[in-house]
C-alpha cells in the first residue's frame, strides 16, 4: 500500500536493490525517501467521489484540469477505477491548483452543487436504506474514512437536536476554507436528496472563515436557507429534532444490515493504522505557531500519556519527533511556495527559535536548503545559510 502511494506521488516506484549495487542508495537518500513516504501518509487517503466533485466544478469554471492532475502526479486513468484512493497530499495539491485557477471566491461552496447520488458510494446507500435521517447520520459517520481522511465529524447532542461539527485535517490554508464550505454544503444537499425535499434546511450553520461581502453572503444563505454565522470557533451544522426523525422514503432494514457489514469489511481493508497519526498531526499543526510544543502536551489532547503516544506511533513505523518533522516539512513547503513570508517568518510559524535551526532541519528533511519562490531574502538571512 505504501509503495503504491509513493509510486503514484513521485512518478516511479522505489528503486530496487540488487547484488551489483547499481541502485544502492546513500543513507541520506534513504532518509529523504522515508520522510517523503511518511509525509504522504500524514494526510491519509481519499476516495474518488470528492475528487470528481471538485473536478466537475473546475471544468464548469473553465479550468484546465489535466494540468492540475499532472502537477499532483495523478494519472488520469486511475480516475476511471472506482476503488482508487489518492494520497491526501495529492488531493490537497490538486485542490490548491483548482482553487487558484478557478478564481472563484466561493469555489468550495460552488462545488457542492455537483454532488451525485453516488457521492458517498456505500455511505450513500446506507443513508438511502435507513429509517430516518438520524439513523442515517449515526450509521454513516463512523464510516466516513471510506470517503477520505480530509477531516473528522463530531456528533454532539444539542437541546434543539443534533450538532454536526467538522474538523478539517488538511494543512494548506488556502484549501481549508473551501474544503469546509464544500463538506458542510454537501451534507445539506445530500440530506435533501435522502429526504427527497429540496427545501429541507438546518437551524443554523457556523463557519470559522471571515464574514464575506454582501454578494457572497447571499450565496451562503441561498444554499443553506438558514442563518449562517461567520468567524465562529467551529464549523458546524445544527439539525432540528423533527428533521432528524423524519422517515426516509426508501428505508430497508434488511438491506441496511447487509450494507453495514460490507462497509465494515471495506473499512477493515483500508485500515485505520494511521488514525492516531492523523489526529496527532492535526493537533501539532494547530499548536506550532501558537506555543512551544512537547510530547506530553500533544498526548494529553489525545487522552494519552507521552510514553503511550510514543509507543503507539512506534508501532505505526514513526515516532513523535518524526511526526513533528513531517508536519513541519509539509507546512514549510507550503509557505515557501505559496506565500511571501520571509524565511525568518516561516521559521517562527513552524516553532523554530532561530532561522539557522530551520535551515539545518529543512536540509536534513529534503537534502537541500529552503528556497522561496516569491520572496528575496535580506543579505543577513542569506549569510545564515552559509554559517
DRENGU-80214 format. One record per residue (C-alpha): residue number from 0; residue in three letters; chain; y, z, x. Coordinates in nm, 4 decimals. Layout:
PT   seq   type   mol      north         up       east
PT   NUM    ala     A          Y          Z          X
...
This chain:
PT   seq   type   mol      north         up       east
PT     0    unk     A     0.0000     0.0000     0.0000
PT     1    unk     A     0.2419     0.0973     0.2779
PT     2    unk     A     0.1669    -0.2105     0.4864
PT     3    unk     A     0.2128    -0.4350     0.1814
PT     4    unk     A     0.5576    -0.2904     0.1085
PT     5    unk     A     0.6662    -0.3078     0.4717
PT     6    unk     A     0.5489    -0.6679     0.4914
PT     7    unk     A     0.7477    -0.7557     0.1766
PT     8    unk     A     1.0642    -0.5904     0.3082
PT     9    unk     A     1.0666    -0.7108     0.6648
PT    10    unk     A     0.9224    -1.0556     0.6080
PT    11    unk     A     0.5961    -1.0261     0.8004
PT    12    unk     A     0.3011    -0.7872     0.8345
PT    13    unk     A     0.2843    -0.5262     1.1046
PT    14    unk     A     0.1732    -0.6809     1.4372
PT    15    unk     A    -0.1959    -0.6364     1.5100
PT    16    unk     A    -0.3054    -0.4677     1.8315
PT    17    unk     A    -0.5626    -0.6474     2.0493
PT    18    unk     A    -0.7525    -0.5834     2.3653
PT    19    unk     A    -0.5305    -0.8203     2.5621
PT    20    unk     A    -0.2203    -0.6128     2.4800
PT    21    unk     A    -0.0441    -0.9296     2.3624
PT    22    unk     A     0.1180    -0.7422     2.0714
PT    23    unk     A     0.1358    -0.3976     2.2258
PT    24    unk     A     0.4464    -0.2093     2.1160
PT    25    unk     A     0.6567     0.0348     2.3136
PT    26    unk     A     0.6880     0.3949     2.1967
PT    27    unk     A     1.0480     0.3253     2.0899
PT    28    unk     A     0.9443     0.0181     1.8858
PT    29    unk     A     0.6701     0.2167     1.7144
PT    30    unk     A     0.9183     0.4951     1.6365
PT    31    unk     A     1.1690     0.2475     1.4857
PT    32    unk     A     0.8951     0.0803     1.2816
PT    33    unk     A     0.7692     0.4144     1.1499
PT    34    unk     A     1.1197     0.5140     1.0438
PT    35    unk     A     1.1685     0.1812     0.8638
PT    36    unk     A     0.8434     0.2360     0.6754
PT    37    unk     A     0.9472     0.5890     0.5816
PT    38    unk     A     1.2833     0.4633     0.4515
PT    39    unk     A     1.1062     0.2092     0.2283
PT    40    unk     A     0.9146     0.4914     0.0627
PT    41    unk     A     1.2200     0.7156     0.0313
PT    42    unk     A     1.3372     0.5295    -0.2817
PT    43    unk     A     0.9872     0.4828    -0.4211
PT    44    unk     A     0.8968     0.1634    -0.6061
PT    45    unk     A     0.9925    -0.0180    -0.9254
PT    46    unk     A     0.8061    -0.2395    -1.1702
PT    47    unk     A     0.9289    -0.5859    -1.2647
PT    48    unk     A     1.0828    -0.5324    -1.6144
PT    49    unk     A     1.4037    -0.3601    -1.4922
PT    50    unk     A     1.4333    -0.6194    -1.2144
PT    51    unk     A     1.4009    -0.9067    -1.4620
PT    52    unk     A     1.6549    -0.7441    -1.6931
PT    53    unk     A     1.9236    -0.7388    -1.4232
PT    54    unk     A     1.8335    -1.0886    -1.3027
PT    55    unk     A     1.8730    -1.2279    -1.6532
PT    56    unk     A     2.2136    -1.0616    -1.6895
PT    57    unk     A     2.3174    -1.2017    -1.3500
PT    58    unk     A     2.2172    -1.5547    -1.4495
PT    59    unk     A     2.4395    -1.5259    -1.7577
PT    60    unk     A     2.7208    -1.4259    -1.5201
PT    61    unk     A     2.6565    -1.7467    -1.3210
PT    62    unk     A     2.5243    -1.5588    -1.0169
PT    63    unk     A     2.3106    -1.7469    -0.7637
PT    64    unk     A     2.0160    -1.5067    -0.7895
PT    65    unk     A     1.7980    -1.6947    -0.5370
PT    66    unk     A     2.0308    -1.5880    -0.2559
PT    67    unk     A     2.0113    -1.2248    -0.3696
PT    68    unk     A     1.6319    -1.2368    -0.3710
PT    69    unk     A     1.6377    -1.3799    -0.0207
PT    70    unk     A     1.8731    -1.1105     0.1082
PT    71    unk     A     1.6471    -0.8391    -0.0376
PT    72    unk     A     1.3363    -1.0071     0.1107
PT    73    unk     A     1.1839    -1.0618    -0.2345
PT    74    unk     A     0.9559    -1.3633    -0.2669
PT    75    unk     A     1.0338    -1.5453    -0.5961
PT    76    unk     A     0.6602    -1.5993    -0.6513
PT    77    unk     A     0.5980    -1.2237    -0.6743
PT    78    unk     A     0.8235    -1.2087    -0.9824
PT    79    unk     A     0.5595    -1.4044    -1.1724
PT    80    unk     A     0.2945    -1.1341    -1.1321
PT    81    unk     A     0.3211    -0.8588    -1.3933
PT    82    unk     A     0.1651    -0.5944    -1.1661
PT    83    unk     A     0.4105    -0.6449    -0.8778
PT    84    unk     A     0.6060    -0.3380    -0.7671
PT    85    unk     A     0.9055    -0.3796    -0.5384
PT    86    unk     A     1.0192    -0.1126    -0.2975
PT    87    unk     A     1.3178     0.0868    -0.4214
PT    88    unk     A     1.5097    -0.0270    -0.1144
PT    89    unk     A     1.4552    -0.3919    -0.2097
PT    90    unk     A     1.5665    -0.3321    -0.5682
PT    91    unk     A     1.8752    -0.1375    -0.4610
PT    92    unk     A     1.9734    -0.4124    -0.2165
PT    93    unk     A     1.9246    -0.6760    -0.4873
PT    94    unk     A     2.1355    -0.4752    -0.7343
PT    95    unk     A     2.4132    -0.4419    -0.4769
PT    96    unk     A     2.4225    -0.8193    -0.4357
PT    97    unk     A     2.4105    -0.8916    -0.8118
PT    98    unk     A     2.6875    -0.6405    -0.8882
PT    99    unk     A     2.9166    -0.7847    -0.6215
PT   100    unk     A     2.8531    -1.1467    -0.7206
PT   101    unk     A     2.8744    -1.0905    -1.0970
PT   102    unk     A     3.2258    -0.9479    -1.0559
PT   103    unk     A     3.1772    -0.7731    -1.3907
PT   104    unk     A     3.3225    -0.4175    -1.4090
PT   105    unk     A     3.0538    -0.3155    -1.6597
PT   106    unk     A     2.7614    -0.5182    -1.5262
PT   107    unk     A     2.5166    -0.2310    -1.5819
PT   108    unk     A     2.6237    -0.1848    -1.9427
PT   109    unk     A     2.6207    -0.5608    -1.9998
PT   110    unk     A     2.2680    -0.5954    -1.8591
PT   111    unk     A     2.1290    -0.3523    -2.1190
PT   112    unk     A     2.1598    -0.6204    -2.3868
PT   113    unk     A     1.8832    -0.8164    -2.2137
PT   114    unk     A     1.6164    -0.5556    -2.2819
PT   115    unk     A     1.2989    -0.7140    -2.4201
PT   116    unk     A     1.0234    -0.5626    -2.6387
PT   117    unk     A     0.8003    -0.5572    -2.3295
PT   118    unk     A     1.0787    -0.3961    -2.1200
PT   119    unk     A     0.8600    -0.0952    -2.0523
PT   120    unk     A     0.5223    -0.2705    -2.0915
PT   121    unk     A     0.2779     0.0152    -2.1575
PT   122    unk     A     0.5515     0.2693    -2.2322
PT   123    unk     A     0.6917     0.0335    -2.4931
PT   124    unk     A     0.3533     0.0082    -2.6626
PT   125    unk     A     0.3234     0.3881    -2.6585
PT   126    unk     A     0.6599     0.4089    -2.8338
PT   127    unk     A     0.5641     0.1497    -3.0926
PT   128    unk     A     0.2433     0.3349    -3.1831
PT   129    unk     A     0.4000     0.6835    -3.2062
PT   130    unk     A     0.4532     0.8592    -3.5409
PT   131    unk     A     0.8239     0.9256    -3.4825
PT   132    unk     A     1.0915     0.8905    -3.2166
PT   133    unk     A     1.0434     1.2468    -3.0927
PT   134    unk     A     0.6767     1.1816    -3.0216
PT   135    unk     A     0.7622     0.8505    -2.8548
PT   136    unk     A     1.0068     1.0206    -2.6154
PT   137    unk     A     0.7834     1.3155    -2.5307
PT   138    unk     A     0.4798     1.0957    -2.4699
PT   139    unk     A     0.6588     0.8313    -2.2668
PT   140    unk     A     0.8997     1.0250    -2.0435
PT   141    unk     A     0.6334     1.1959    -1.8260
PT   142    unk     A     0.5053     0.8451    -1.7524
PT   143    unk     A     0.8418     0.6913    -1.6531
PT   144    unk     A     0.7194     0.6411    -1.2965
PT   145    unk     A     0.5283     0.3443    -1.4376
PT   146    unk     A     0.8663     0.1769    -1.4864
PT   147    unk     A     1.0001     0.2903    -1.1489
PT   148    unk     A     1.1419     0.5626    -0.9288
PT   149    unk     A     1.5083     0.4832    -0.9985
PT   150    unk     A     1.5580     0.8284    -1.1500
PT   151    unk     A     1.4102     1.1201    -1.3385
PT   152    unk     A     1.4614     1.2023    -1.7062
PT   153    unk     A     1.5063     1.5637    -1.8079
PT   154    unk     A     1.4481     1.6568    -2.1723
PT   155    unk     A     1.6424     1.9624    -2.2834
PT   156    unk     A     1.6321     2.1242    -2.6279
PT   157    unk     A     1.9737     2.1412    -2.7986
PT   158    unk     A     2.0867     2.3139    -3.1218
PT   159    unk     A     2.1644     1.9706    -3.2680
PT   160    unk     A     1.8465     1.8030    -3.1473
PT   161    unk     A     1.7401     1.6847    -2.8015
PT   162    unk     A     1.9402     1.6050    -2.4892
PT   163    unk     A     1.8065     1.3383    -2.2531
PT   164    unk     A     1.9584     1.3754    -1.9044
PT   165    unk     A     1.9008     1.1107    -1.6394
PT   166    unk     A     1.9179     1.1919    -1.2669
PT   167    unk     A     1.9629     0.8746    -1.0598
PT   168    unk     A     1.7733     0.8785    -0.7287
PT   169    unk     A     1.9286     0.5758    -0.5629
PT   170    unk     A     2.1769     0.6176    -0.2770
PT   171    unk     A     2.4215     0.3241    -0.2956
PT   172    unk     A     2.7480     0.4498    -0.4506
PT   173    unk     A     2.8295     0.1034    -0.5854
PT   174    unk     A     2.4900     0.0678    -0.7555
PT   175    unk     A     2.4584     0.4163    -0.9076
PT   176    unk     A     2.7157     0.3938    -1.1947
PT   177    unk     A     2.5852     0.0528    -1.3033
PT   178    unk     A     2.2261     0.1747    -1.2981
PT   179    unk     A     2.3177     0.4825    -1.5023
PT   180    unk     A     2.5007     0.2687    -1.7607
PT   181    unk     A     2.2009     0.0364    -1.7815
PT   182    unk     A     1.9437     0.3127    -1.8268
PT   183    unk     A     2.1320     0.5045    -2.0971
PT   184    unk     A     2.2256     0.1886    -2.2862
PT   185    unk     A     1.8682     0.0583    -2.2561
PT   186    unk     A     1.7381     0.3847    -2.4053
PT   187    unk     A     1.9620     0.3376    -2.7079
PT   188    unk     A     1.8745    -0.0304    -2.7504
PT   189    unk     A     1.5037     0.0414    -2.7158
PT   190    unk     A     1.5242     0.3237    -2.9734
PT   191    unk     A     1.6890     0.0819    -3.2162
PT   192    unk     A     1.4079    -0.1643    -3.1512
PT   193    unk     A     1.1418     0.1010    -3.2209
PT   194    unk     A     1.3111     0.2109    -3.5416
PT   195    unk     A     1.3997    -0.1450    -3.6456
PT   196    unk     A     1.7514    -0.0143    -3.7059
PT   197    unk     A     2.0358    -0.1799    -3.5133
PT   198    unk     A     2.2825     0.0892    -3.6243
PT   199    unk     A     2.0842     0.3963    -3.5105
PT   200    unk     A     2.3080     0.5936    -3.2733
PT   201    unk     A     2.3114     0.9170    -3.0740
PT   202    unk     A     2.5508     1.2058    -3.1432
PT   203    unk     A     2.7310     1.1566    -2.8127
PT   204    unk     A     2.6938     1.0098    -2.4653
PT   205    unk     A     2.8102     1.1783    -2.1433
PT   206    unk     A     2.8788     0.9878    -1.8215
PT   207    unk     A     2.9815     1.1149    -1.4789
PT   208    unk     A     3.1783     0.7983    -1.3967
PT   209    unk     A     3.5612     0.7960    -1.4259
PT   210    unk     A     3.7351     0.7132    -1.7520
PT   211    unk     A     3.7605     0.3315    -1.7771
PT   212    unk     A     4.0513     0.1223    -1.9004
PT   213    unk     A     4.1010     0.0902    -2.2779
PT   214    unk     A     3.9388    -0.2558    -2.2934
PT   215    unk     A     3.6272    -0.1349    -2.1140
PT   216    unk     A     3.6173     0.1877    -2.3152
PT   217    unk     A     3.5876    -0.0174    -2.6332
PT   218    unk     A     3.2773    -0.1854    -2.4915
PT   219    unk     A     3.1084     0.1531    -2.4397
PT   220    unk     A     3.1961     0.2621    -2.7910
PT   221    unk     A     3.0787    -0.0669    -2.9397
PT   222    unk     A     2.7389    -0.0410    -2.7730
PT   223    unk     A     2.6667     0.3292    -2.8238
PT   224    unk     A     2.8508     0.3573    -3.1586
PT   225    unk     A     2.9327     0.7234    -3.0912
PT   226    unk     A     3.1779     0.9314    -2.8829
PT   227    unk     A     3.1428     0.8539    -2.5105
PT   228    unk     A     3.2756     1.1195    -2.2724
PT   229    unk     A     3.3547     1.0390    -1.9090
PT   230    unk     A     3.3963     1.2461    -1.5913
PT   231    unk     A     3.1185     1.4782    -1.7071
PT   232    unk     A     2.8835     1.6858    -1.4918
PT   233    unk     A     2.5783     1.4967    -1.6216
PT   234    unk     A     2.4652     1.1586    -1.7519
PT   235    unk     A     2.3092     1.2294    -2.0888
PT   236    unk     A     2.2455     1.1254    -2.4477
PT   237    unk     A     2.2360     1.3788    -2.7327
PT   238    unk     A     1.9990     1.2770    -3.0142
PT   239    unk     A     2.0174     1.4185    -3.3673
PT   240    unk     A     1.7160     1.6053    -3.5117
PT   241    unk     A     1.6994     1.3743    -3.8138
PT   242    unk     A     1.6785     1.0689    -3.5871
PT   243    unk     A     1.4063     1.2321    -3.3773
PT   244    unk     A     1.1878     1.2938    -3.6828
PT   245    unk     A     1.2397     0.9535    -3.8414
PT   246    unk     A     0.8968     0.7862    -3.8894
PT   247    unk     A     0.8350     0.4710    -3.6894
PT   248    unk     A     0.7146     0.1648    -3.8822
PT   249    unk     A     0.4037     0.0865    -3.6762
PT   250    unk     A     0.2623     0.4286    -3.5767
PT   251    unk     A    -0.1118     0.4253    -3.4981
PT   252    unk     A    -0.2590     0.7479    -3.3552
PT   253    unk     A    -0.5896     0.5874    -3.2569
PT   254    unk     A    -0.4174     0.3106    -3.0656
PT   255    unk     A    -0.1753     0.5651    -2.9172
PT   256    unk     A    -0.4634     0.7668    -2.7722
PT   257    unk     A    -0.6083     0.4605    -2.6017
PT   258    unk     A    -0.2680     0.3629    -2.4648
PT   259    unk     A    -0.2065     0.7114    -2.3247
PT   260    unk     A    -0.5420     0.7060    -2.1446
PT   261    unk     A    -0.4596     0.3659    -1.9986
PT   262    unk     A    -0.1131     0.4820    -1.8908
PT   263    unk     A    -0.2513     0.7907    -1.7166
PT   264    unk     A    -0.5038     0.5767    -1.5326
PT   265    unk     A    -0.2282     0.3440    -1.4144
PT   266    unk     A    -0.0155     0.6375    -1.3077
PT   267    unk     A    -0.3039     0.7716    -1.1024
PT   268    unk     A    -0.3405     0.4319    -0.9359
PT   269    unk     A     0.0271     0.4211    -0.8426
PT   270    unk     A     0.0013     0.7762    -0.7142
PT   271    unk     A     0.2587     1.0491    -0.7020
PT   272    unk     A     0.2309     1.1288    -0.3339
PT   273    unk     A     0.5992     1.0534    -0.2744
PT   274    unk     A     0.7383     1.2536    -0.5682
PT   275    unk     A     0.8243     1.5629    -0.3647
PT   276    unk     A     0.9746     1.3365    -0.1010
PT   277    unk     A     1.1914     1.1627    -0.3626
PT   278    unk     A     1.3117     1.4896    -0.5123
PT   279    unk     A     1.3916     1.6395    -0.1713
PT   280    unk     A     1.5675     1.3196    -0.0595
PT   281    unk     A     1.7865     1.3246    -0.3710
PT   282    unk     A     1.8999     1.6810    -0.3012
PT   283    unk     A     1.9648     1.6028     0.0655
PT   284    unk     A     2.1846     1.3040    -0.0325
PT   285    unk     A     2.3861     1.5217    -0.2677
PT   286    unk     A     2.4390     1.8025    -0.0166
PT   287    unk     A     2.5032     1.6198     0.3127
PT   288    unk     A     2.8782     1.5687     0.2707
PT   289    unk     A     2.9310     1.9000     0.0907
PT   290    unk     A     2.7902     2.1561     0.3299
PT   291    unk     A     2.5639     2.2040     0.6289
PT   292    unk     A     2.2066     2.1786     0.5030
PT   293    unk     A     1.8919     2.3541     0.6161
PT   294    unk     A     1.5275     2.3525     0.5162
PT   295    unk     A     1.5376     2.6786     0.3228
PT   296    unk     A     1.8373     2.5659     0.1187
PT   297    unk     A     1.6741     2.2369     0.0159
PT   298    unk     A     1.3385     2.4059    -0.0511
PT   299    unk     A     1.4953     2.6678    -0.2787
PT   300    unk     A     1.6271     2.3936    -0.5091
PT   301    unk     A     1.2697     2.2662    -0.5383
PT   302    unk     A     1.1444     2.6203    -0.6110
PT   303    unk     A     0.9567     2.6285    -0.2799
PT   304    unk     A     0.9811     2.8236     0.0422
PT   305    unk     A     1.0890     2.6400     0.3562
PT   306    unk     A     0.7382     2.6661     0.5004
PT   307    unk     A     0.5791     2.5364     0.1827
PT   308    unk     A     0.8151     2.2372     0.1719
PT   309    unk     A     0.7370     2.1522     0.5349
PT   310    unk     A     0.3627     2.1905     0.4767
PT   311    unk     A     0.3650     1.9603     0.1734
PT   312    unk     A     0.5799     1.6995     0.3465
PT   313    unk     A     0.3440     1.7008     0.6455
PT   314    unk     A     0.0547     1.6273     0.4077
PT   315    unk     A     0.2536     1.3201     0.2975
PT   316    unk     A     0.2986     1.1964     0.6524
PT   317    unk     A     0.6538     1.3131     0.7186
PT   318    unk     A     0.8475     1.6327     0.7918
PT   319    unk     A     1.1659     1.7959     0.6674
PT   320    unk     A     1.3656     1.6691     0.9661
PT   321    unk     A     1.2073     1.3255     0.9361
PT   322    unk     A     1.3175     1.3083     0.5732
PT   323    unk     A     1.6739     1.4184     0.6599
PT   324    unk     A     1.6878     1.1489     0.9299
PT   325    unk     A     1.5549     0.8900     0.6841
PT   326    unk     A     1.8212     0.9738     0.4245
PT   327    unk     A     2.0969     0.9761     0.6867
PT   328    unk     A     1.9846     0.6401     0.8239
PT   329    unk     A     1.9820     0.4858     0.4771
PT   330    unk     A     2.3281     0.6218     0.3945
PT   331    unk     A     2.4645     0.5248     0.7372
PT   332    unk     A     2.3538     0.1643     0.6944
PT   333    unk     A     2.5303     0.1517     0.3584
PT   334    unk     A     2.8587     0.2970     0.4847
PT   335    unk     A     2.8505     0.0742     0.7944
PT   336    unk     A     2.8062    -0.2464     0.5980
PT   337    unk     A     2.9831    -0.1775     0.2685
PT   338    unk     A     3.2834     0.0435     0.3405
PT   339    unk     A     3.5975     0.0666     0.5514
PT   340    unk     A     3.5242     0.4181     0.6741
PT   341    unk     A     3.5640     0.4794     1.0460
PT   342    unk     A     3.2620     0.5897     1.2467
PT   343    unk     A     3.4097     0.9395     1.2640
PT   344    unk     A     3.4414     0.9486     0.8852
PT   345    unk     A     3.0859     0.8218     0.8393
PT   346    unk     A     2.9589     1.0879     1.0787
PT   347    unk     A     3.1354     1.3515     0.8707
PT   348    unk     A     2.9902     1.2125     0.5451
PT   349    unk     A     2.6430     1.2424     0.6963
PT   350    unk     A     2.6927     1.6027     0.8020
PT   351    unk     A     2.7394     1.5430     1.1766
PT   352    unk     A     2.9951     1.7641     1.3515
PT   353    unk     A     3.0703     1.5059     1.6212
PT   354    unk     A     3.0719     1.1240     1.6227
PT   355    unk     A     2.8827     1.1248     1.9540
PT   356    unk     A     2.5938     1.3108     1.7920
PT   357    unk     A     2.5921     1.0470     1.5180
PT   358    unk     A     2.5818     0.7683     1.7804
PT   359    unk     A     2.2824     0.9239     1.9560
PT   360    unk     A     2.0996     0.9832     1.6267
PT   361    unk     A     2.1619     0.6303     1.4997
PT   362    unk     A     2.0433     0.4753     1.8262
PT   363    unk     A     1.7253     0.6836     1.8008
PT   364    unk     A     1.6686     0.5619     1.4418
PT   365    unk     A     1.7402     0.1922     1.4895
PT   366    unk     A     1.7269     0.1173     1.8596
PT   367    unk     A     2.0976     0.0258     1.8789
PT   368    unk     A     2.4355     0.1925     1.8304
PT   369    unk     A     2.6089     0.1814     1.4902
PT   370    unk     A     2.8397    -0.1130     1.4248
PT   371    unk     A     3.0730    -0.1561     1.1276
PT   372    unk     A     3.1319    -0.4962     0.9696
PT   373    unk     A     3.4722    -0.4282     0.8194
PT   374    unk     A     3.6432    -0.1783     1.0455
PT   375    unk     A     3.7540    -0.1936     1.4109
PT   376    unk     A     3.7183     0.1438     1.5769
PT   377    unk     A     4.0018     0.3035     1.7743
PT   378    unk     A     3.9622     0.2980     2.1513
PT   379    unk     A     3.8876     0.6686     2.1667
PT   380    unk     A     3.5844     0.6195     1.9423
PT   381    unk     A     3.4662     0.3250     2.1493
PT   382    unk     A     3.4738     0.5470     2.4534
PT   383    unk     A     3.2432     0.7885     2.2708
PT   384    unk     A     2.9708     0.5206     2.2753
PT   385    unk     A     2.9913     0.4949     2.6498
PT   386    unk     A     2.9508     0.8672     2.7085
